[in-house]
Amino acid sequence: MSGHSEFVHLHLHTEYSLLDGACRLDRLMERARELKFPAMALTDHGVLYGAIEFYQSAMKAGIKPIIGCEVYVAPGSRLEKNPQTHASGRDKYHHLVLLAKDETG
């Protein structure tokens, strides 16, 4: 086994996910380096505001950055405010984590 951890976070919210994440990127990278993470994904809710800072911080820490986003999937218009549920009572709204494989997608 190499000096790296075998664990990689693929679903991570930071300070850029309002009301859902509190991790500051600088502290996050320090801790990830201490734990010897080989890579880590950024998947803030619906935004990529922290992507450049995340990429630069990860590269500096020797961690492979994986850029991603947790998007919202819902039927109809995003402006529709009526709650929609299945017959089972479960919401029709879903979250989907998307990760970029390379510069093409």
C-alpha positions as a printed Julia matrix, in Angstrom:
105×3 Matrix{Float64}:
   0.0    0.0     0.0
   1.28   3.46   -0.85
   1.45   6.38    1.54
  -1.98   7.55    0.37
  -5.33   6.79    1.93
  -7.58   4.56   -0.14
 -10.6    6.78    0.6
 -11.74   9.6    -1.71
 -14.61  12.0    -0.92
 -16.85  12.26   -4.01
 -19.66  14.3    -2.41
 -18.47  17.33   -0.49
 -20.09  20.68    0.31
 -18.03  23.7     1.28
 -18.68  27.23    2.46
 -20.07  27.89   -1.04
 -23.12  25.66   -0.41
 -25.28  28.11    1.5
 -27.09  26.59    4.48
 -25.59  23.16    3.75
 -21.81  23.38    4.0
 -19.43  24.95    6.46
 -16.04  23.59    5.35
 -13.57  26.33    4.53
 -11.4   25.33    1.6
  -8.1   26.28    3.24
  -8.79  24.18    6.35
 -10.28  21.39    4.26
  -7.12  21.01    2.18
  -4.9   21.07    5.26
  -6.89  18.21    6.79
  -7.09  16.27    3.52
  -3.31  16.47    3.18
  -2.87  15.27    6.8
  -5.12  12.29    6.01
  -3.18  11.67    2.77
  -6.21  11.8     0.5
  -5.07  11.14   -3.09
  -8.07  13.02   -4.54
 -11.23  14.84   -3.5
 -14.36  16.09   -5.26
 -16.09  19.43   -4.79
 -19.88  19.12   -5.18
 -21.45  22.31   -3.86
 -25.2   22.78   -4.32
 -26.04  24.25   -7.72
 -22.93  26.45   -7.99
 -19.29  26.31   -9.03
 -18.23  29.46   -7.16
 -15.45  27.64   -5.3
 -14.14  25.57   -8.21
 -11.05  27.65   -9.04
 -10.04  28.12   -5.41
 -10.64  24.4    -4.78
  -8.56  23.39   -7.82
  -5.66  25.67   -6.9
  -5.7   24.62   -3.23
  -5.85  20.93   -4.09
  -2.98  21.15   -6.57
  -0.86  23.02   -4.03
  -1.6   20.31   -1.43
  -0.75  17.49   -3.86
  -4.36  16.29   -4.03
  -6.08  15.5    -7.34
  -9.06  17.88   -7.62
 -12.31  16.51   -9.01
 -14.69  19.3   -10.02
 -18.36  18.56   -9.61
 -21.71  19.97   -8.66
 -24.83  18.7    -6.93
 -27.64  19.76   -9.23
 -31.39  19.77   -8.74
 -33.6   17.65  -10.99
 -37.33  18.39  -11.05
 -40.23  18.03  -13.45
 -41.58  21.23  -14.97
 -40.26  24.74  -14.53
 -37.76  25.79  -11.87
 -40.13  28.7   -11.18
 -42.98  26.38  -10.2
 -43.42  26.58   -6.43
 -46.2   24.04   -5.87
 -44.97  20.97   -4.02
 -45.02  17.94   -6.28
 -45.11  14.44   -4.9
 -45.46  10.93   -6.22
 -48.51   8.87   -5.26
 -46.25   7.34   -2.6
 -45.94  10.76   -0.97
 -42.26  11.14   -1.85
 -41.02  14.35   -3.47
 -40.51  14.41   -7.22
 -37.49  16.64   -6.73
 -34.09  14.97   -6.69
 -30.44  15.85   -6.26
 -27.88  14.53   -8.73
 -24.11  14.65   -8.21
 -22.21  15.35  -11.43
 -18.42  14.91  -11.61
 -16.2   16.11  -14.46
 -13.93  13.37  -15.79
 -11.71  15.73  -17.8
 -11.81  19.11  -19.55
 -14.36  17.77  -22.05
 -16.71  16.5   -19.41
